[in-house]
Amino acid sequence: MLPNEPDHKLVWAASIAHADAMIQHGITIQRYTDGFLHQKVLLMDDQIATVGSVNFDNRSFAINFEITMWLTDPKAISDVEAMLVEDFKNCREVTMEEVTKRSWPMRFLTQAARLLSPVL
């Protein structure tokens, strides 16, 4: 689940390139359409959940003071699952057709932004 609208256009363009590559390998990408979504959430087999703001990049790990909470309490995990179920109701799936119909200028822009991802 990724935001449908950008907060930073270059980061958003890079995310499109990465998401398109995942779609081409059979991974489902959902775009959240009800405002901006910045949370980082992971739910693993109803056993562990994480909620936080940390991105997997150097800026989050070394510069920004970000945090992610790991949860093992069954009630907390259930609450995270319920939150995700509600969030997915406000999503649209990005289809392979959408990916293949992107204009060449948009493809160029997203791939160029992807090259900058390590420093974004």
Disulfide bonds with the S-S distance in Angstrom:
none
